[in-house]
Amino acid sequence: MRVSIAPFTVRKRFALTISRGTTAESTNLWLKVEHDGIEGWGEASPFSAGGPPQTTETIARSLEPIVNLADCWSPFDRQQIELAAIEWKLPSAAKAALDTALWDWIGKKAGLPLWQLWGLQRSRIVPTSVTVGIGSPEKAIERLQDWLKFVQVKAIKVKLGSPDGIDADRAMFEAIARESPPRLKFSVDANGGWSLEEAITMCDWLAGQKRVKYVEQPLPVVARAELRELYDRSPLPIFVDESCHTSADIPPLADRVHGINIKLMKSGGLSEAMRMIHTAKACGLQVMFGCYSDSILANSALAQLSPLADYLDLDSHLNLRDDPFDGATMQRGCLLPNDLPGLGVQHRATHSRS
Protein backbone atom coordinates (compact mmCIF):
# COMPACT_ATOMS: atom_id res chain seq x y z
CA MET A 1 0.00 0.00 0.00
CA ARG A 2 1.00 3.66 -0.31
CA VAL A 3 0.66 6.36 2.35
CA SER A 4 0.76 10.10 1.69
CA ILE A 5 0.07 13.19 3.81
CA ALA A 6 -0.88 16.74 2.89
CA PRO A 7 -1.43 19.76 5.16
CA PHE A 8 -4.58 21.86 5.05
CA THR A 9 -5.50 24.91 7.11
CA VAL A 10 -8.94 25.49 8.59
CA ARG A 11 -10.06 28.81 10.05
CA LYS A 12 -12.71 29.28 12.71
CA ARG A 13 -15.71 31.52 12.16
CA PHE A 14 -15.40 32.44 15.83
CA ALA A 15 -12.12 32.05 17.73
CA LEU A 16 -12.53 29.65 20.67
CA THR A 17 -11.23 30.66 24.09
CA ILE A 18 -10.79 28.08 26.86
CA SER A 19 -8.89 28.22 30.14
CA ARG A 20 -5.58 27.43 28.35
CA GLY A 21 -5.84 30.05 25.60
CA THR A 22 -7.49 31.00 22.30
CA THR A 23 -7.48 29.22 18.92
CA ALA A 24 -8.47 30.89 15.63
CA GLU A 25 -7.09 28.45 13.04
CA SER A 26 -5.36 25.10 12.72
CA THR A 27 -3.16 23.40 10.13
CA ASN A 28 -4.19 19.74 10.06
CA LEU A 29 -2.91 16.77 8.06
CA TRP A 30 -4.88 14.75 5.50
CA LEU A 31 -3.53 11.19 5.39
CA LYS A 32 -4.34 8.84 2.51
CA VAL A 33 -3.85 5.09 2.33
CA GLU A 34 -4.04 3.73 -1.23
CA HIS A 35 -4.25 0.04 -2.11
CA ASP A 36 -5.97 -1.90 -4.92
CA GLY A 37 -7.35 1.34 -6.37
CA ILE A 38 -9.12 2.31 -3.11
CA GLU A 39 -8.19 5.29 -0.92
CA GLY A 40 -8.77 5.42 2.81
CA TRP A 41 -8.62 8.83 4.50
CA GLY A 42 -7.69 10.02 7.96
CA GLU A 43 -7.02 13.33 9.69
CA ALA A 44 -4.49 14.48 12.27
CA SER A 45 -5.06 17.78 14.04
CA PRO A 46 -2.55 19.33 16.46
CA PHE A 47 -3.49 19.71 20.11
CA SER A 48 -2.13 20.21 23.61
CA ALA A 49 -3.88 18.46 26.48
CA GLY A 50 -2.19 16.97 29.52
CA GLY A 51 1.10 16.17 27.77
CA PRO A 52 3.69 17.48 25.29
CA PRO A 53 2.04 19.57 22.53
CA GLN A 54 1.46 17.69 19.28
CA THR A 55 2.19 20.17 16.51
CA THR A 56 1.61 19.84 12.78
CA GLU A 57 5.35 19.58 12.26
CA THR A 58 6.00 16.88 14.88
CA ILE A 59 3.03 14.83 13.66
CA ALA A 60 4.17 15.03 10.02
CA ARG A 61 7.75 14.14 10.95
CA SER A 62 6.66 11.14 12.98
CA LEU A 63 4.77 9.72 9.99
CA GLU A 64 7.83 9.65 7.72
CA PRO A 65 8.75 6.00 8.55
CA ILE A 66 5.19 4.91 7.80
CA VAL A 67 5.20 6.75 4.48
CA ASN A 68 8.59 5.26 3.53
CA LEU A 69 7.81 1.65 4.52
CA ALA A 70 4.12 1.43 3.67
CA ASP A 71 4.73 -0.73 0.60
CA CYS A 72 5.67 -3.57 2.98
CA TRP A 73 2.05 -3.81 4.19
CA SER A 74 -1.53 -4.00 3.03
CA PRO A 75 -4.47 -2.39 4.88
CA PHE A 76 -5.29 -5.85 6.26
CA ASP A 77 -2.00 -5.87 8.23
CA ARG A 78 -3.59 -3.86 11.00
CA GLN A 79 -1.83 -5.60 13.90
CA GLN A 80 1.61 -5.20 12.35
CA ILE A 81 0.96 -1.56 11.55
CA GLU A 82 -0.28 -0.83 15.08
CA LEU A 83 2.78 -2.50 16.61
CA ALA A 84 5.06 -0.49 14.31
CA ALA A 85 3.31 2.73 15.34
CA ILE A 86 3.91 1.85 19.00
CA GLU A 87 7.53 0.90 18.37
CA TRP A 88 8.21 4.15 16.53
CA LYS A 89 6.42 6.13 19.27
CA LEU A 90 4.05 7.89 16.93
CA PRO A 91 2.11 10.68 18.67
CA SER A 92 -1.55 9.87 19.16
CA ALA A 93 -2.76 12.28 16.44
CA ALA A 94 -0.53 10.52 13.90
CA LYS A 95 -1.89 7.15 15.02
CA ALA A 96 -5.42 8.51 14.74
CA ALA A 97 -4.94 9.59 11.12
CA LEU A 98 -3.42 6.25 10.13
CA ASP A 99 -5.91 4.06 12.00
CA THR A 100 -8.88 6.04 10.68
CA ALA A 101 -7.60 5.80 7.11
CA LEU A 102 -7.23 2.02 7.44
CA TRP A 103 -10.80 1.71 8.72
CA ASP A 104 -12.05 3.96 5.92
CA TRP A 105 -10.27 1.72 3.40
CA ILE A 106 -11.81 -1.44 4.89
CA GLY A 107 -15.30 0.09 4.81
CA LYS A 108 -14.86 1.10 1.18
CA LYS A 109 -13.49 -2.33 0.32
CA ALA A 110 -16.57 -3.93 1.91
CA GLY A 111 -18.88 -1.36 0.34
CA LEU A 112 -20.41 -0.49 3.73
CA PRO A 113 -20.39 2.53 6.05
CA LEU A 114 -18.50 1.71 9.22
CA TRP A 115 -21.54 2.14 11.49
CA GLN A 116 -23.26 -0.59 9.49
CA LEU A 117 -20.14 -2.77 9.29
CA TRP A 118 -20.02 -2.67 13.10
CA GLY A 119 -23.74 -3.42 13.47
CA LEU A 120 -24.65 -0.07 15.06
CA GLN A 121 -27.90 1.90 14.81
CA ARG A 122 -27.97 5.56 13.81
CA SER A 123 -31.30 5.95 15.62
CA ARG A 124 -29.39 5.68 18.94
CA ILE A 125 -27.24 8.75 18.25
CA VAL A 126 -27.92 11.53 20.78
CA PRO A 127 -27.79 15.27 19.94
CA THR A 128 -24.37 16.90 19.79
CA SER A 129 -23.71 19.96 21.91
CA VAL A 130 -22.35 23.20 20.46
CA THR A 131 -19.68 25.15 22.31
CA VAL A 132 -19.62 28.66 23.72
CA GLY A 133 -16.10 29.71 24.68
CA ILE A 134 -14.93 31.91 27.53
CA GLY A 135 -15.73 35.59 27.07
CA SER A 136 -17.73 38.47 28.45
CA PRO A 137 -21.45 37.88 29.06
CA GLU A 138 -22.18 40.01 26.00
CA LYS A 139 -19.83 38.00 23.76
CA ALA A 140 -21.22 34.73 25.10
CA ILE A 141 -24.78 35.79 24.25
CA GLU A 142 -23.66 36.84 20.78
CA ARG A 143 -22.07 33.42 20.21
CA LEU A 144 -25.17 31.63 21.50
CA GLN A 145 -27.42 33.62 19.18
CA ASP A 146 -25.16 32.80 16.24
CA TRP A 147 -25.46 29.08 16.97
CA LEU A 148 -29.23 29.33 17.24
CA LYS A 149 -29.44 30.97 13.81
CA PHE A 150 -27.98 28.14 11.76
CA VAL A 151 -28.05 24.93 13.83
CA GLN A 152 -30.97 23.19 15.50
CA VAL A 153 -29.34 23.36 18.91
CA LYS A 154 -30.46 20.94 21.62
CA ALA A 155 -27.44 21.05 23.95
CA ILE A 156 -24.78 23.64 24.79
CA LYS A 157 -21.32 23.17 26.23
CA VAL A 158 -20.19 26.25 28.14
CA LYS A 159 -16.45 26.75 28.61
CA LEU A 160 -15.64 28.05 32.08
CA GLY A 161 -12.44 28.29 34.13
CA SER A 162 -11.97 31.96 33.25
CA PRO A 163 -8.63 33.50 34.28
CA ASP A 164 -10.77 36.26 35.83
CA GLY A 165 -12.14 33.80 38.39
CA ILE A 166 -15.39 32.06 39.24
CA ASP A 167 -17.35 35.32 39.55
CA ALA A 168 -16.70 35.87 35.84
CA ASP A 169 -17.70 32.25 35.18
CA ARG A 170 -21.00 32.74 36.99
CA ALA A 171 -21.79 36.00 35.20
CA MET A 172 -21.15 34.43 31.80
CA PHE A 173 -23.16 31.30 32.54
CA GLU A 174 -26.10 33.30 33.91
CA ALA A 175 -26.18 35.41 30.74
CA ILE A 176 -26.25 32.36 28.47
CA ALA A 177 -28.88 30.58 30.56
CA ARG A 178 -31.06 33.69 30.63
CA GLU A 179 -30.97 34.13 26.85
CA SER A 180 -31.31 30.48 25.83
CA PRO A 181 -34.57 28.64 25.14
CA PRO A 182 -35.74 26.71 28.25
CA ARG A 183 -35.59 23.39 26.34
CA LEU A 184 -31.80 23.53 25.99
CA LYS A 185 -29.60 21.40 28.25
CA PHE A 186 -26.12 22.48 29.35
CA SER A 187 -22.80 20.92 30.16
CA VAL A 188 -19.84 22.82 31.58
CA ASP A 189 -16.16 22.34 30.72
CA ALA A 190 -13.54 24.06 32.88
CA ASN A 191 -10.54 22.51 31.06
CA GLY A 192 -8.77 22.10 34.41
CA GLY A 193 -9.17 25.77 35.25
CA TRP A 194 -10.47 25.48 38.84
CA SER A 195 -8.94 24.68 42.19
CA LEU A 196 -10.67 22.08 44.37
CA GLU A 197 -12.37 24.78 46.44
CA GLU A 198 -13.55 26.60 43.31
CA ALA A 199 -14.77 23.36 41.75
CA ILE A 200 -16.83 22.44 44.83
CA THR A 201 -18.33 25.93 44.93
CA MET A 202 -19.12 25.93 41.21
CA CYS A 203 -20.56 22.41 41.12
CA ASP A 204 -22.92 23.32 43.99
CA TRP A 205 -23.91 26.54 42.23
CA LEU A 206 -24.34 24.92 38.79
CA ALA A 207 -26.50 22.18 40.27
CA GLY A 208 -28.85 24.93 41.40
CA GLN A 209 -29.20 26.14 37.81
CA LYS A 210 -31.24 22.97 37.11
CA ARG A 211 -30.31 22.52 33.42
CA VAL A 212 -26.67 21.40 33.81
CA LYS A 213 -26.14 17.69 33.06
CA TYR A 214 -22.47 17.31 34.07
CA VAL A 215 -19.17 19.13 34.64
CA GLU A 216 -16.13 18.22 32.56
CA GLN A 217 -12.47 18.40 33.65
CA PRO A 218 -13.04 20.72 36.61
CA LEU A 219 -9.53 20.14 38.02
CA PRO A 220 -6.03 20.08 36.50
CA VAL A 221 -4.63 16.72 35.39
CA VAL A 222 -2.20 16.64 38.32
CA ALA A 223 -5.03 16.94 40.88
CA ARG A 224 -6.00 13.27 40.82
CA ALA A 225 -6.28 12.96 44.62
CA GLU A 226 -8.49 16.06 44.82
CA LEU A 227 -10.65 14.60 42.06
CA ARG A 228 -11.81 11.87 44.45
CA GLU A 229 -12.88 14.45 47.04
CA LEU A 230 -14.77 16.41 44.40
CA TYR A 231 -16.43 13.20 43.20
CA ASP A 232 -17.66 12.54 46.75
CA ARG A 233 -18.96 16.08 47.26
CA SER A 234 -20.28 17.21 43.87
CA PRO A 235 -24.05 17.07 43.26
CA LEU A 236 -23.30 16.92 39.49
CA PRO A 237 -21.62 14.09 37.55
CA ILE A 238 -17.91 14.62 36.88
CA PHE A 239 -16.37 13.79 33.50
CA VAL A 240 -12.69 14.01 32.57
CA ASP A 241 -11.02 14.88 29.28
CA GLU A 242 -7.38 15.88 29.63
CA SER A 243 -6.97 13.30 32.43
CA CYS A 244 -7.94 10.40 30.15
CA HIS A 245 -6.22 9.67 26.84
CA THR A 246 -6.42 5.90 26.30
CA SER A 247 -8.06 2.81 27.76
CA ALA A 248 -5.14 2.34 30.16
CA ASP A 249 -6.10 5.59 31.91
CA ILE A 250 -9.66 4.50 32.68
CA PRO A 251 -9.46 1.91 35.52
CA PRO A 252 -7.50 4.22 37.87
CA LEU A 253 -10.18 6.89 37.34
CA ALA A 254 -13.18 4.63 37.85
CA ASP A 255 -13.62 5.47 41.56
CA ARG A 256 -13.45 9.24 41.10
CA VAL A 257 -15.35 10.16 37.92
CA HIS A 258 -18.72 9.41 36.38
CA GLY A 259 -17.59 9.50 32.76
CA ILE A 260 -14.80 10.09 30.26
CA ASN A 261 -14.39 12.19 27.11
CA ILE A 262 -12.99 10.25 24.14
CA LYS A 263 -11.33 12.25 21.38
CA LEU A 264 -9.92 10.74 18.22
CA MET A 265 -6.63 12.65 18.45
CA LYS A 266 -6.03 11.71 22.11
CA SER A 267 -6.95 8.07 21.76
CA GLY A 268 -4.95 7.33 18.64
CA GLY A 269 -7.81 6.28 16.37
CA LEU A 270 -11.06 4.40 16.09
CA SER A 271 -9.53 1.11 17.25
CA GLU A 272 -8.44 2.58 20.59
CA ALA A 273 -11.68 4.58 20.86
CA MET A 274 -13.56 1.27 20.73
CA ARG A 275 -11.32 -0.16 23.46
CA MET A 276 -11.98 2.94 25.57
CA ILE A 277 -15.74 2.61 25.15
CA HIS A 278 -15.75 -1.01 26.28
CA THR A 279 -13.33 -0.37 29.15
CA ALA A 280 -15.37 2.59 30.40
CA LYS A 281 -18.62 0.64 30.24
CA ALA A 282 -17.02 -2.28 32.06
CA CYS A 283 -16.00 0.17 34.80
CA GLY A 284 -19.54 1.52 35.06
CA LEU A 285 -18.69 4.88 33.49
CA GLN A 286 -20.50 6.95 30.90
CA VAL A 287 -18.90 8.00 27.63
CA MET A 288 -18.85 11.20 25.66
CA PHE A 289 -17.08 12.07 22.41
CA GLY A 290 -15.28 15.36 21.83
CA CYS A 291 -13.03 17.07 19.30
CA TYR A 292 -10.29 19.65 18.84
CA SER A 293 -9.98 21.82 15.70
CA ASP A 294 -11.09 18.82 13.64
CA SER A 295 -12.75 19.00 10.24
CA ILE A 296 -15.79 16.93 9.32
CA LEU A 297 -13.34 14.20 8.24
CA ALA A 298 -12.37 13.37 11.83
CA ASN A 299 -15.83 14.10 13.21
CA SER A 300 -17.43 11.81 10.63
CA ALA A 301 -15.06 9.09 11.85
CA LEU A 302 -16.22 9.39 15.47
CA ALA A 303 -19.81 9.72 14.28
CA GLN A 304 -19.53 6.11 13.08
CA LEU A 305 -19.20 5.08 16.77
CA SER A 306 -21.68 7.63 18.12
CA PRO A 307 -24.48 5.10 18.75
CA LEU A 308 -22.32 3.89 21.67
CA ALA A 309 -21.92 7.34 23.30
CA ASP A 310 -24.02 8.86 26.08
CA TYR A 311 -23.10 12.46 25.20
CA LEU A 312 -21.62 14.07 22.09
CA ASP A 313 -19.63 17.25 21.51
CA LEU A 314 -18.68 16.95 17.83
CA ASP A 315 -19.18 20.53 16.72
CA SER A 316 -15.72 21.77 15.68
CA HIS A 317 -16.43 21.53 11.93
CA LEU A 318 -19.56 23.66 12.34
CA ASN A 319 -17.34 26.57 13.38
CA LEU A 320 -15.06 26.34 10.32
CA ARG A 321 -15.22 28.82 7.44
CA ASP A 322 -13.32 26.59 5.02
CA ASP A 323 -13.76 22.89 5.83
CA PRO A 324 -12.54 21.11 2.67
CA PHE A 325 -14.67 18.00 3.26
CA ASP A 326 -18.29 16.86 3.31
CA GLY A 327 -19.42 13.97 5.48
CA ALA A 328 -21.78 13.41 8.39
CA THR A 329 -24.61 15.95 8.52
CA MET A 330 -26.58 17.71 11.23
CA GLN A 331 -30.18 16.54 11.37
CA ARG A 332 -32.50 17.66 14.19
CA GLY A 333 -29.51 18.48 16.37
CA CYS A 334 -27.75 15.15 15.74
CA LEU A 335 -24.58 14.56 13.71
CA LEU A 336 -25.52 11.54 11.58
CA PRO A 337 -23.14 9.54 9.38
CA ASN A 338 -24.39 8.89 5.85
CA ASP A 339 -24.82 5.70 3.80
CA LEU A 340 -21.60 6.03 1.78
CA PRO A 341 -18.96 3.34 2.39
CA GLY A 342 -16.22 3.80 4.96
CA LEU A 343 -16.35 7.17 6.67
CA GLY A 344 -18.69 8.58 4.04
CA VAL A 345 -16.42 11.60 3.53
CA GLN A 346 -15.84 13.37 0.22
CA HIS A 347 -13.44 16.17 -0.74
CA ARG A 348 -15.47 19.21 -1.70
CA ALA A 349 -13.28 20.36 -4.59
CA THR A 350 -13.19 16.87 -6.13
CA HIS A 351 -16.85 16.18 -5.40
CA SER A 352 -18.01 19.45 -6.96
CA ARG A 353 -16.24 18.62 -10.24
CA SER A 354 -17.78 15.15 -10.52
N, C-alpha and C positions, 0 to 999 in steps of 0.2 A: 504494500500500500504506500501511498505518498501523503505526506503531511505538509501543509503550508500555513503560514500565519500572515495576517495583514492588519495594520492598525486602522482604527477609525475613531473619530472624535465626535462625541455627542454633547450637546449644550442644553442646559436646563432652561425651561421657560421661567422658572422662579428658582433662584439660588436657595439651597437648603442649609439652614443653620441648625446644628446640634450642639451638645455641650462641648464637643472637641473642636469645633470650628465650622467653616462655611465652605460648601462646594458649589461651583457654578458650571463646571464642565469636566469631562473625563475622556481620556484616550484609552479605549479598550482594544482588545485583540480579537480578531475573527479567525478561528482555526478551522481548517478544512481537512478532512480525511477522505482521500479518493482511492477507490478500489473497485475493479470490475465495472467501471463506468458509472458508479454511484458516489455521490459526495455526501458525507456527514459533516454537520456544522456544530461548532461550539463557540462559546464566548468566554473570555477572561477579562474581568474588570478590576482595576487596582483598588485596594482598600487598606485601611489601618484599623485593626480592632483587637486589642489584647495581645499583640505580638509585634514583631518587626513589620514595618510597612511593606506591602507588596506593590511595587510600582510597575508601570508599563514596561520599563526597561528591564527590571529584574525578572519579570515574568517571561518576556520575550527571550532573554538570554538563557533562562533555564530550559526553554523548549528546544534549544539548538540540537542537543543529542537526539531527541525524539525525531526532529525533522531529518537529521542526517542518517539515522539508522532505521527509519520507518519501513524501508523496503525489505527488511528482514521479517516483517510480520504481516498478518492479515487482520482485519477488524474482528475476527473470531478469536484471536489470541489475547483475549482480555486479561487473563490472569498473568501472562508473561508481561504484558504492557504495564499493568498495575504494579507488579513487583519491580520493574525497571524504574518506574516513576518514584517509587519509594527509595530504591537504591540511589538514584541520582538526586534525591532530596528536592524534588520539584515543589515549589510553593503551591499552596492549595488552589489558588486561582488558575494556575497552569494545569493542574490535575483536573479541575472542573471543566476547562475547555476541551481537553482531550477526552475525558470520559463521556461528556455530553455528545461530542462528535461521534464517538463510537456507537453510542446508543441511537443517535439519529440515523447513522448508517444502517444499523440492524433493522430499525423500524422501516426504513425505505426498502431494504432488501426483502423484508417480509410483506411489504405493501400495506402496513397497518400503522395507525398512530400509536404511540407508546402507551397511552392510557388504555387503549383497547388490547394491545399486546399483553399488558399486565393484568387484564381482567378487571379494570376499575370502572366506576360509574360517574359520568360527569354530573349527574343529578345530585350527587353528594357534595359538590363543591360549594363552600360557603362564600359569602361576599368578601371581597378584598377591601381593606381599609385604605384610605388615602391620607397622606401625611401633611401636617401643618408644622413647619419648623419653628424654632425659637425666634421671637421677635416681640415688638411692642404689641399691646392689645389691638391697636389700629391695624397694624400689618397682618396680624393673625386673622382678623376678621376679613380683611381684603383677600387673603389667601383662601380662606374658607369659602367666600362668595365666588371666587374663581372656580374652585372645584365644583361647586353646586351648579355652575352654569353649563358645564360640558360633560359631567359624569353623573350617573345615577348613584349618588353616594348613599351608602347604608351604614358605613362605619368610618370613624376618623381616628387616626393615631396622632396624638399631640406630643410633640417633643418638648420636654421640660429639662430641668437641670441647668437653668440659666446661670451664667456667671454673676448675674446681679442678685442671685439668691432666691429663696423660696417665696418671698413676697411678690417678686416679679413673676414667678411661675403661677402663683394663684391668680394674679391679675389677668394674665394672659388666658389661663384656662377659663376663668369666669366670663371673659369677653366672648370666647368661642362658644361656650355652652349657652350663653344668653342669645346669641345670634343664630344658632343652629336649630333646625327643625327638631321637635321633641322626639321624633322616631329614631333619630340617629344614636348609635351607641359609640362609646369612646374607649380607647385604650391610651395609656400614657407610657412614654419611653424617656427615661432620664439619661440613658447612655452613660451610666456610672457617675452621674454628676452630683449625687447627694452623699452626705455623710449618713451614718446610721441614725443619728438623732433627727436629721432633716427627713430621711426616708420614713421613719415612724410617724412623724408629724404629718407629712404629706399623704401617706397612705390612709391615715385616719381621716384627714380632711377630704380626700378624693372619694372615700367610701360614702361620705355624706352627700356627695354630689349625685348619687343614685345611678347615673348612667355609665359609670366607669366599670369595665369588665375585668381588667387586670392591669398591673404595673410591670413594665419591662425594664430590666437591668437598672434597678434603683441605685445599686452600690458599685464601686469600682471592682475590677476583676480581683484585685489583691484582698478584698474584704470578704473572704469566704467564711471566716468564723462569724463575722457580724451578720452575714446572710442568714445563718440559722436563727439568730435572735429575731431578725426582721420577719422571717417566715413564721415564727411562733406568735408574733405580736400583730402582724398586719391583718386587717379585716378583708383585704383584697388579695387575690391570687398573685403570686410573684413568678414572673418568667425571666429567664436570662438569655442574653444574646452573646455579648463579648466574652462571657465566662464559659461558653460552650461551643467548641468548634467541630468536634467529631464524636463518634459514638463512645470513644474511650473516656470522654469527659462526663458522660451522663451518670453512671452509677454513683460517683462521689457526690453528685449534686442532688440525688434523689430524695434525701431527707431534709432538704432546705429550699426547694423550689417546687412550684406547681406545674411548670412547663418550660419548654426550651424553644428557642428560635433557630430554625435551620435555614441557612443561606447557602446557595450553591457555591459561592466563592470560598466561604469558610470551610465547608465540608470536604471539598475536593471532587464534587460531581454527584450525579444521580445515584451511582452505586452506593456511595457512602451516605447520601441522604436517606436512602432506603434502610440502611443499617441503623441510622440514627432514629428513624421513625419506629422501627421494631424494638430497639433498645429502650427508647423512652416509654413506649406503651407497656413493655414488660416491667418497667420500673413504676408504673402507675402514673406517669406524667402526661400532660397534654402537649400538643405539638402545634407550632405556628411556623409559617414560612415567611421569610423576609428577603430583602434585596439591598444592593448598594446602588451605584450609578449604572445599573444594568439596562440594556436595551430589551426589546421584546424577544430577542433571541434567547437570552438566559431566562427571562420570566416565562416564556412559553415552555421551556424545559421543566421548570418546577411546576408549572400548571399541569403537566402530565401526571404528577403525583398528588395534586391538590385534593383529590377525593379522600386522602388519608389524613388531611390536616384539620385541626379544630379551629384555627384562625389563620387568616391570610393577610399579608401586607406586601403585595406584589404590584406596586404602583409606580415604580421608578420610571418606566417607559412612558407613562402618561404625562410626565413632566418634561419630556424631551421635545425640543423644537425640530430635531433632525434625525430621528431614529431611522436608520437605513433599511429596517426590516419590517415585514408584516408577519403576524402569527396569531396567537391567541387573542380573542376579542372580548371586550367588556359587554356583557349582556345582563341587564337588570342588577347591576352592581357586582356581578361575578365575572372573573377572568376565566373564560372557557376555552380550552384547546379545541382545535378544529378537527375535521375528518381526514386531513392530508396525512400521508405516511410520515413516520418519524416524529420530529418535533412539530411538523406542520408550519415551518417557517420559510418564507420566501424573501429574496432580496428585492427591494422596491424597484431599483433601477432596471434590473434584469426582468422582473415580473411585468413592469409597465411596457417593455418593448415586445413582449411575447403576445 
